[in-house]
Amino acid sequence: MSSKTVFGNALPARVPFYYGWVVLIFAAVAMVATLPGRSVGIGLITEPLIADLGISRLDFAEKNFWATILGALFNLVCGLAIDRLGVRVVVTGVLFVLSAVVLGFSQVASGGIVLLFLLVLMRGVGQSALSVVSLTMVGKWFVRRLSVAMGIFAVLMSLGFAVAIVVAGDVVLNQGWRVMWSGLGWILMVLSGLCMLFVRRDPEAVGLDTEVVKDDEAQEPVIGFTLVQALMTPAFYVFAIGSALYNLVIAGVMLFNQSILGELGFDETVFQYAMAVFMATGLLGNFTAGWAARRWSLGRLMTVAMLAVGVYLLAFPQLKTPGQALTHAGLLGFSGGVVSVIFFTAWADIFGRLHLGKIQGAAQVFAVLASATGPWFIESIFSSAGSYAPAFYALAPAVLLVAIFAWFVYIPRPEDAPVLGQ
């Protein structure tokens, strides 16, 4: 039997449309499945968890710091595994391991080393590795239509997160965090099996024609800055520090959002809907930034995002009604949608693709350190001051300062890169 016959009998060859769209749907679902490894997911259970285990928020924040730092190392392992084994094997394996970790976490009985170990695995497998393979799944199946595919991916992902947060929050409220976390673990197990059945490595693996790059596009010279040259530009630090400050704020707020809203007198229902509004307005921020990037410079877009974050921080103590709290959450979500578009497009757009991996990796260091530090910083201030407001006020000047610099910073182009040896 020829290979063409085998491929022709395969599911991807029989569907009446490009099978990459099926893979894209599973990629979006896989990204939503990172929920238990993200601050927004862990934040859903933080309060009942620490009450159940009898630990302080500061102790939990410290464990989260180390879990986030160590979990970032899973990115490297996942990248190597994808290159050798393909996205089908890796996404199936990662989801299976994550399901086991989540099920184990639902049974944790103390706040000691076991809790830290499981947090490291949830951050590493659920946030780092699963995010990498989810995005790579789209990249393996789309080339010329990648921007369209990523736009659809973003819509599905945002809607999925919004629904998942509301449903999960309701289960936590009515049945407890252990029931919700256990149920999530079994859902991840089922999803792992579905990925094994329906996800494929790439078009070539099933005998389909890939989306090839046009000849004239393939012959364009690759130009750009080296890492050292990029680090010598003010633009690098404006975007890296601006994105890192947002990550610091969002990591702290999402992990302790229920406690933060509780300080102002809002109940768990407001907290749940605030999380959903946050995800939905993030989608609006994605669309707005994508449209505005064609008309404005990325520096001015960063200014808009940082101003929104600054207003969010300064307005916190003034929230009085549930409507204000939801609007407040929407402001942070919208700014996050803008920042995410900037972060994923700025480095290639400004510094070129010649050394893009190294440059984006350097920027990612800022983001990871900030994400790890945020909860620890915010909870440390709360522990000493008895309020979250001082932490918000302390961060606001730095955010607004970046907003000013971003408006005026000179933004180079890849062709501006100095030629080595001259």
Secondary structure in CASP SS format (residue, H / E / C, confidence):
PFRMAT SS
TARGET T0000
AUTHOR 0000-0000-0000
METHOD secondary structure of the structure
MODEL  1
M C 1.00
S C 1.00
S H 1.00
K H 1.00
T H 1.00
V H 1.00
F H 1.00
G H 1.00
N C 1.00
A C 1.00
L H 1.00
P H 1.00
A H 1.00
R H 1.00
V C 1.00
P C 1.00
F C 1.00
Y C 1.00
Y C 1.00
G H 1.00
W H 1.00
V H 1.00
V H 1.00
L H 1.00
I H 1.00
F H 1.00
A H 1.00
A H 1.00
V H 1.00
A H 1.00
M H 1.00
V H 1.00
A C 1.00
T C 1.00
L H 1.00
P H 1.00
G H 1.00
R C 1.00
S H 1.00
V H 1.00
G H 1.00
I H 1.00
G H 1.00
L H 1.00
I H 1.00
T H 1.00
E H 1.00
P H 1.00
L H 1.00
I H 1.00
A H 1.00
D H 1.00
L H 1.00
G C 1.00
I C 1.00
S C 1.00
R H 1.00
L H 1.00
D H 1.00
F H 1.00
A H 1.00
E H 1.00
K H 1.00
N H 1.00
F H 1.00
W H 1.00
A H 1.00
T H 1.00
I H 1.00
L H 1.00
G H 1.00
A C 1.00
L C 1.00
F H 1.00
N H 1.00
L H 1.00
V H 1.00
C H 1.00
G H 1.00
L H 1.00
A H 1.00
I H 1.00
D H 1.00
R H 1.00
L H 1.00
G C 1.00
V H 1.00
R H 1.00
V H 1.00
V H 1.00
V H 1.00
T H 1.00
G H 1.00
V H 1.00
L H 1.00
F H 1.00
V H 1.00
L H 1.00
S H 1.00
A H 1.00
V H 1.00
V H 1.00
L H 1.00
G H 1.00
F H 1.00
S C 1.00
Q C 1.00
V C 1.00
A C 1.00
S C 1.00
G C 1.00
G C 1.00
I H 1.00
V H 1.00
L H 1.00
L H 1.00
F H 1.00
L H 1.00
L H 1.00
V H 1.00
L H 1.00
M H 1.00
R H 1.00
G H 1.00
V H 1.00
G H 1.00
Q H 1.00
S H 1.00
A H 1.00
L H 1.00
S H 1.00
V H 1.00
V H 1.00
S H 1.00
L H 1.00
T H 1.00
M H 1.00
V H 1.00
G H 1.00
K H 1.00
W H 1.00
F C 1.00
V C 1.00
R C 1.00
R C 1.00
L H 1.00
S H 1.00
V H 1.00
A H 1.00
M H 1.00
G H 1.00
I H 1.00
F H 1.00
A H 1.00
V H 1.00
L H 1.00
M H 1.00
S H 1.00
L H 1.00
G H 1.00
F H 1.00
A H 1.00
V H 1.00
A H 1.00
I H 1.00
V H 1.00
V H 1.00
A H 1.00
G H 1.00
D H 1.00
V H 1.00
V H 1.00
L H 1.00
N H 1.00
Q H 1.00
G C 1.00
W H 1.00
R H 1.00
V H 1.00
M H 1.00
W H 1.00
S H 1.00
G H 1.00
L H 1.00
G H 1.00
W H 1.00
I H 1.00
L H 1.00
M H 1.00
V H 1.00
L H 1.00
S H 1.00
G H 1.00
L H 1.00
C H 1.00
M H 1.00
L H 1.00
F H 1.00
V C 1.00
R C 1.00
R C 1.00
D C 1.00
P H 1.00
E H 1.00
A H 1.00
V H 1.00
G C 1.00
L C 1.00
D C 1.00
T C 1.00
E C 1.00
V C 1.00
V C 1.00
K C 1.00
D H 1.00
D H 1.00
E H 1.00
A H 1.00
Q C 1.00
E C 1.00
P C 1.00
V C 1.00
I C 1.00
G E 1.00
F C 1.00
T C 1.00
L H 1.00
V H 1.00
Q H 1.00
A H 1.00
L H 1.00
M C 1.00
T C 1.00
P H 1.00
A H 1.00
F H 1.00
Y H 1.00
V H 1.00
F H 1.00
A H 1.00
I H 1.00
G H 1.00
S H 1.00
A H 1.00
L H 1.00
Y H 1.00
N H 1.00
L H 1.00
V H 1.00
I H 1.00
A H 1.00
G H 1.00
V H 1.00
M H 1.00
L H 1.00
F C 1.00
N H 1.00
Q H 1.00
S H 1.00
I H 1.00
L H 1.00
G H 1.00
E H 1.00
L C 1.00
G C 1.00
F C 1.00
D C 1.00
E H 1.00
T H 1.00
V H 1.00
F H 1.00
Q H 1.00
Y H 1.00
A H 1.00
M H 1.00
A H 1.00
V H 1.00
F H 1.00
M H 1.00
A H 1.00
T H 1.00
G H 1.00
L H 1.00
L H 1.00
G H 1.00
N H 1.00
F H 1.00
T H 1.00
A H 1.00
G H 1.00
W H 1.00
A H 1.00
A C 1.00
R C 1.00
R C 1.00
W C 1.00
S C 1.00
L H 1.00
G H 1.00
R H 1.00
L H 1.00
M H 1.00
T H 1.00
V H 1.00
A H 1.00
M H 1.00
L H 1.00
A H 1.00
V H 1.00
G H 1.00
V H 1.00
Y H 1.00
L H 1.00
L H 1.00
A H 1.00
F H 1.00
P H 1.00
Q H 1.00
L C 1.00
K C 1.00
T C 1.00
P H 1.00
G H 1.00
Q H 1.00
A H 1.00
L H 1.00
T H 1.00
H H 1.00
A H 1.00
G H 1.00
L H 1.00
L H 1.00
G H 1.00
F H 1.00
S H 1.00
G H 1.00
G H 1.00
V H 1.00
V H 1.00
S H 1.00
V H 1.00
I H 1.00
F H 1.00
F H 1.00
T H 1.00
A H 1.00
W H 1.00
A H 1.00
D H 1.00
I H 1.00
F H 1.00
G E 1.00
R C 1.00
L C 1.00
H C 1.00
L H 1.00
G H 1.00
K H 1.00
I H 1.00
Q H 1.00
G H 1.00
A H 1.00
A H 1.00
Q H 1.00
V H 1.00
F H 1.00
A H 1.00
V H 1.00
L H 1.00
A H 1.00
S H 1.00
A H 1.00
T H 1.00
G H 1.00
P H 1.00
W H 1.00
F H 1.00
I H 1.00
E H 1.00
S H 1.00
I H 1.00
F H 1.00
S H 1.00
S H 1.00
A H 1.00
G C 1.00
S C 1.00
Y C 1.00
A H 1.00
P H 1.00
A H 1.00
F H 1.00
Y H 1.00
A H 1.00
L H 1.00
A H 1.00
P H 1.00
A H 1.00
V H 1.00
L H 1.00
L H 1.00
V H 1.00
A H 1.00
I H 1.00
F H 1.00
A H 1.00
W H 1.00
F H 1.00
V C 1.00
Y C 1.00
I C 1.00
P C 1.00
R C 1.00
P H 1.00
E H 1.00
D H 1.00
A C 1.00
P C 1.00
V C 1.00
L C 1.00
G C 1.00
Q C 1.00
END
